[in-house]
Amino acid sequence: MAATQVMADQTTSPQALASRLRDYYTLTKPEVNLLILITTSAGYYLGSAGALKISGLVDTLIGTLLVASGTGTLNQFMERTYDAQMRRTAKRPLPSGRIRANEALLFGVLLSLAGGLYLFVLVNALAALIAIATLLSYLLVYTPLKRKTALCTLLGAVPGAMPTLIGWAGASGSVDRSAWFLYAILFLWQFPHFLAIALMYREDYDRAGYQMLPRFDIDGSFTRGEIVIFTVALVITTILPAVGHKGPVLYPLGMAAAGVFFLYYVAKLAISCSRAVATRVVHASVIYLPVILAMMLFGRS
């Protein structure tokens, strides 16, 4: 009886509670959510007509964050068995056993439903629809295909770029050609970013049965070529509208400088299969995207 009481006290102690809350927070993939909030904010700002409506932006971000957190949690629920086989994910809350699978499932479903309902009621139906479509395509298409085909990156880039559309729809209630241009930028950006990550953790992914890279690409040369092609396409896509821009000269110069910066690291990866070089490409991509989005916001004002 005394031992049972001691165990109960330990699990309800402030330290245990804080640790459990951190585990639930980890389930939501906060590092991914930060990028989602950045791109959603950019979509909202660029999709706004006239003055920025702060309350609308906040509501859009809250709803999007809830859906994204639910998506991240459900993704980890679905992949818990495979995460246990990878060094980089084995210590996550689910494969390590710190959180039970049924608890994560309930948590993910509640977050997703709350986010979809929040967007529907406080933002608009289109933003809610895009958010739920993002969740479903990520979980039902991209996640299972990671173990079946290297084309999963292409298919995963579709929902991966949708936060820009959620933001745009949240601001304007519609999605126009300019919104799809912003979507294209994030769509293309994902290839150098995630393919470089796949090169970094190729052995780990193979251990868990993930087909993130083509089996025939033994030395990674094909994947490195893909990274170069998609990066060039990305840089061209961002620079072309800036050529005829009738605003501050800093806008086209900033776009060009950011493109040169990113291409420099990608070019180094093209001639090297080093994991360290691939890591630098990932870091460069994380710097490049916010800079590009900031320049677009600057160019609009």
C-alpha positions as CSV (number, residue, x, y, z in Angstrom):
1,M,0.0,0.0,0.0
2,A,2.8,2.4,1.0
3,A,4.7,1.6,-2.2
4,T,1.7,2.3,-4.3
5,Q,1.2,5.6,-2.6
6,V,4.9,6.5,-3.3
7,M,4.5,5.7,-7.0
8,A,1.4,7.8,-7.2
9,D,3.1,10.7,-5.5
10,Q,6.0,10.4,-7.9
11,T,3.8,10.5,-11.0
12,T,1.9,13.5,-9.7
13,S,4.9,15.5,-8.5
14,P,5.6,18.9,-10.1
15,Q,8.7,17.5,-11.8
16,A,6.8,14.6,-13.3
17,L,4.0,16.8,-14.4
18,A,6.4,19.2,-16.1
19,S,8.1,16.3,-17.8
20,R,4.8,14.9,-19.1
21,L,3.8,18.3,-20.4
22,R,7.1,18.6,-22.3
23,D,6.5,15.2,-23.8
24,Y,3.0,16.3,-25.1
25,Y,4.6,19.5,-26.4
26,T,7.2,17.4,-28.2
27,L,4.5,15.3,-29.8
28,T,3.2,18.5,-31.6
29,K,6.6,18.9,-33.5
30,P,7.1,22.6,-32.3
31,E,10.1,23.1,-34.6
32,V,8.0,22.3,-37.6
33,N,5.1,24.4,-36.3
34,L,7.4,27.5,-36.1
35,L,8.0,27.3,-39.9
36,I,4.2,26.7,-40.4
37,L,3.4,29.8,-38.5
38,I,5.9,31.9,-40.4
39,T,4.5,30.8,-43.8
40,T,0.9,31.2,-42.7
41,S,1.7,34.7,-41.4
42,A,3.3,35.5,-44.8
43,G,0.2,34.2,-46.6
44,Y,-2.1,36.2,-44.4
45,Y,-0.2,39.4,-44.8
46,L,0.2,39.1,-48.6
47,G,-3.4,38.1,-48.9
48,S,-4.7,41.1,-46.9
49,A,-6.4,44.0,-48.8
50,G,-5.6,47.2,-47.0
51,A,-4.5,47.4,-43.4
52,L,-3.5,44.2,-41.7
53,K,-6.2,42.9,-39.3
54,I,-4.2,41.7,-36.3
55,S,-7.1,39.9,-34.7
56,G,-7.8,37.9,-37.9
57,L,-4.1,37.0,-38.2
58,V,-4.0,35.8,-34.5
59,D,-7.1,33.7,-35.0
60,T,-5.7,32.2,-38.2
61,L,-2.5,31.4,-36.5
62,I,-4.2,29.8,-33.5
63,G,-6.4,27.6,-35.6
64,T,-3.5,26.6,-37.9
65,L,-1.3,25.8,-35.0
66,L,-3.9,23.6,-33.5
67,V,-4.4,21.6,-36.7
68,A,-0.6,21.4,-37.3
69,S,0.0,20.2,-33.8
70,G,-2.7,17.6,-34.2
71,T,-1.1,16.5,-37.5
72,G,2.3,16.2,-35.9
73,T,1.0,14.2,-33.0
74,L,-1.0,11.8,-35.3
75,N,2.0,11.4,-37.6
76,Q,4.1,10.3,-34.6
77,F,1.3,8.0,-33.5
78,M,1.3,6.4,-37.0
79,E,5.0,6.1,-37.2
80,R,5.8,5.1,-33.5
81,T,7.0,1.6,-34.4
82,Y,9.4,2.9,-37.1
83,D,10.6,5.8,-35.0
84,A,11.8,3.2,-32.5
85,Q,14.2,1.9,-35.1
86,M,15.9,5.2,-35.9
87,R,18.5,6.8,-33.7
88,R,17.3,10.3,-34.3
89,T,13.7,9.5,-33.2
90,A,14.0,6.6,-30.8
91,K,13.9,8.9,-27.8
92,R,10.6,10.5,-28.8
93,P,7.8,10.2,-26.2
94,L,5.9,7.4,-28.0
95,P,8.7,4.9,-29.0
96,S,10.4,5.5,-25.6
97,G,7.1,4.6,-23.9
98,R,6.8,7.9,-21.9
99,I,3.3,8.4,-23.5
100,R,0.9,5.6,-24.4
101,A,-0.3,5.3,-28.0
102,N,-4.0,5.7,-27.1
103,E,-3.2,8.9,-25.2
104,A,-1.3,10.3,-28.2
105,L,-4.2,9.3,-30.6
106,L,-6.8,11.1,-28.4
107,F,-4.5,14.2,-28.0
108,G,-3.9,14.4,-31.8
109,V,-7.6,14.0,-32.7
110,L,-8.7,16.6,-30.2
111,L,-6.1,19.1,-31.4
112,S,-7.1,18.6,-35.0
113,L,-10.8,18.9,-34.4
114,A,-10.3,22.0,-32.2
115,G,-8.2,23.6,-34.9
116,G,-10.6,22.9,-37.7
117,L,-13.6,24.1,-35.7
118,Y,-11.7,27.2,-34.5
119,L,-10.8,28.2,-38.1
120,F,-14.4,27.5,-39.3
121,V,-16.0,29.6,-36.6
122,L,-13.6,32.5,-36.1
123,V,-11.9,32.8,-39.5
124,N,-13.8,31.3,-42.5
125,A,-14.8,28.0,-44.0
126,L,-12.2,28.1,-46.8
127,A,-9.3,28.4,-44.3
128,A,-10.8,25.5,-42.3
129,L,-11.2,23.4,-45.4
130,I,-7.7,23.9,-46.6
131,A,-6.3,23.1,-43.1
132,I,-8.2,19.9,-42.8
133,A,-7.3,18.9,-46.4
134,T,-3.6,19.5,-45.4
135,L,-4.0,17.2,-42.4
136,L,-5.7,14.4,-44.4
137,S,-3.3,14.5,-47.3
138,Y,-0.3,14.5,-45.0
139,L,-1.5,11.6,-42.9
140,L,-3.3,9.5,-45.5
141,V,-1.0,10.1,-48.5
142,Y,2.4,11.3,-47.6
143,T,2.9,9.4,-44.3
144,P,2.2,5.8,-45.6
145,L,4.0,6.5,-48.9
146,K,7.3,7.2,-47.1
147,R,7.7,3.4,-46.8
148,K,6.6,2.7,-50.4
149,T,8.2,5.1,-52.8
150,A,10.9,7.8,-53.0
151,L,8.2,10.0,-54.7
152,C,6.9,10.6,-51.2
153,T,8.8,13.9,-51.1
154,L,7.0,15.1,-54.2
155,L,3.7,14.2,-52.7
156,G,4.5,15.5,-49.3
157,A,5.4,18.9,-50.7
158,V,1.8,19.3,-51.7
159,P,0.4,19.6,-48.1
160,G,3.7,21.0,-46.9
161,A,3.1,24.2,-48.9
162,M,-0.5,24.6,-47.9
163,P,0.0,26.8,-44.8
164,T,0.6,29.7,-47.2
165,L,-2.9,29.1,-48.7
166,I,-4.5,28.8,-45.2
167,G,-3.1,32.2,-44.3
168,W,-4.1,33.8,-47.7
169,A,-7.7,32.3,-47.3
170,G,-7.8,33.5,-43.7
171,A,-7.2,37.1,-44.9
172,S,-9.2,37.3,-48.1
173,G,-11.6,34.4,-48.0
174,S,-10.3,33.3,-51.4
175,V,-7.3,31.9,-53.1
176,D,-6.1,33.7,-56.3
177,R,-3.1,33.5,-58.7
178,S,-0.8,35.4,-56.3
179,A,-1.6,32.9,-53.6
180,W,-0.5,30.1,-55.8
181,F,2.7,31.9,-56.6
182,L,3.5,32.0,-52.9
183,Y,2.5,28.3,-52.7
184,A,4.9,27.5,-55.5
185,I,7.8,29.1,-53.6
186,L,7.2,27.0,-50.5
187,F,6.5,23.9,-52.7
188,L,9.9,24.2,-54.5
189,W,11.8,25.1,-51.3
190,Q,10.9,21.8,-49.7
191,F,12.9,19.7,-52.1
192,P,16.4,21.0,-51.4
193,H,15.5,21.2,-47.7
194,F,14.1,17.7,-47.2
195,L,16.3,15.9,-49.8
196,A,19.4,17.2,-48.0
197,I,17.9,15.9,-44.7
198,A,17.4,12.5,-46.4
199,L,21.1,12.5,-47.4
200,M,22.1,13.3,-43.9
201,Y,20.0,10.4,-42.4
202,R,20.0,7.9,-45.2
203,E,21.2,5.0,-43.1
204,D,18.7,5.8,-40.3
205,Y,15.8,6.0,-42.8
206,D,16.9,2.7,-44.4
207,R,17.0,1.0,-41.0
208,A,13.3,1.9,-40.5
209,G,12.3,1.0,-44.0
210,Y,11.6,4.5,-45.2
211,Q,12.2,5.0,-49.0
212,M,13.2,8.7,-48.9
213,L,15.8,8.3,-51.6
214,P,15.7,6.1,-54.8
215,R,17.3,2.7,-54.2
216,F,19.3,3.0,-57.4
217,D,20.9,6.3,-56.1
218,I,23.7,4.5,-54.2
219,D,26.2,7.4,-54.1
220,G,23.5,10.2,-53.8
221,S,24.5,11.8,-57.1
222,F,20.9,11.6,-58.4
223,T,19.5,13.2,-55.3
224,R,22.2,15.9,-55.3
225,G,21.3,16.7,-58.9
226,E,17.6,17.0,-57.9
227,I,18.6,19.4,-55.2
228,V,20.4,21.6,-57.7
229,I,17.6,21.6,-60.2
230,F,14.9,22.4,-57.6
231,T,17.0,25.1,-56.1
232,V,17.6,26.8,-59.4
233,A,13.9,26.6,-60.2
234,L,13.2,28.1,-56.7
235,V,15.6,31.0,-57.2
236,I,14.3,31.8,-60.7
237,T,10.7,31.7,-59.4
238,T,11.5,34.2,-56.7
239,I,13.7,36.6,-58.8
240,L,11.5,36.9,-61.9
241,P,8.7,38.9,-60.3
242,A,11.4,41.2,-58.8
243,V,12.9,42.1,-62.2
244,G,10.1,44.5,-63.1
245,H,9.3,45.5,-59.5
246,K,8.6,49.3,-59.3
247,G,9.6,49.7,-55.7
248,P,12.7,50.0,-53.6
249,V,15.8,48.6,-55.3
250,L,16.5,46.7,-52.1
251,Y,13.8,44.2,-53.0
252,P,15.3,42.7,-56.2
253,L,18.8,43.0,-54.8
254,G,17.7,41.2,-51.7
255,M,16.1,38.4,-53.7
256,A,19.2,38.0,-55.8
257,A,21.5,38.0,-52.9
258,A,19.4,35.4,-51.0
259,G,19.4,33.2,-54.2
260,V,23.2,33.4,-54.5
261,F,23.7,32.6,-50.9
262,F,21.5,29.4,-51.1
263,L,23.0,28.4,-54.5
264,Y,26.5,28.6,-53.1
265,Y,25.8,25.9,-50.5
266,V,23.9,23.8,-53.0
267,A,26.7,24.0,-55.5
268,K,29.1,22.7,-52.8
269,L,26.8,19.8,-52.2
270,A,26.7,19.0,-55.9
271,I,30.4,18.1,-55.9
272,S,30.4,16.5,-52.4
273,C,28.5,13.7,-50.8
274,S,29.6,14.8,-47.3
275,R,27.0,14.7,-44.6
276,A,28.5,18.0,-43.2
277,V,27.9,19.7,-46.6
278,A,24.3,18.4,-46.6
279,T,23.8,19.8,-43.1
280,R,25.0,23.2,-44.3
281,V,22.4,23.1,-47.1
282,V,19.7,22.4,-44.6
283,H,20.8,25.3,-42.4
284,A,21.1,27.6,-45.5
285,S,17.5,26.6,-46.5
286,V,16.2,27.5,-43.1
287,I,17.9,31.0,-43.4
288,Y,16.8,31.5,-47.0
289,L,13.1,31.0,-46.7
290,P,12.4,33.6,-44.0
291,V,14.6,36.1,-45.8
292,I,12.7,35.5,-49.0
293,L,9.3,35.9,-47.3
294,A,10.5,39.0,-45.5
295,M,11.6,40.5,-48.8
296,M,8.1,39.7,-50.3
297,L,6.5,41.4,-47.3
298,F,8.8,44.4,-47.7
299,G,8.1,44.6,-51.4
300,R,4.3,44.7,-50.8
301,S,4.5,47.6,-48.3
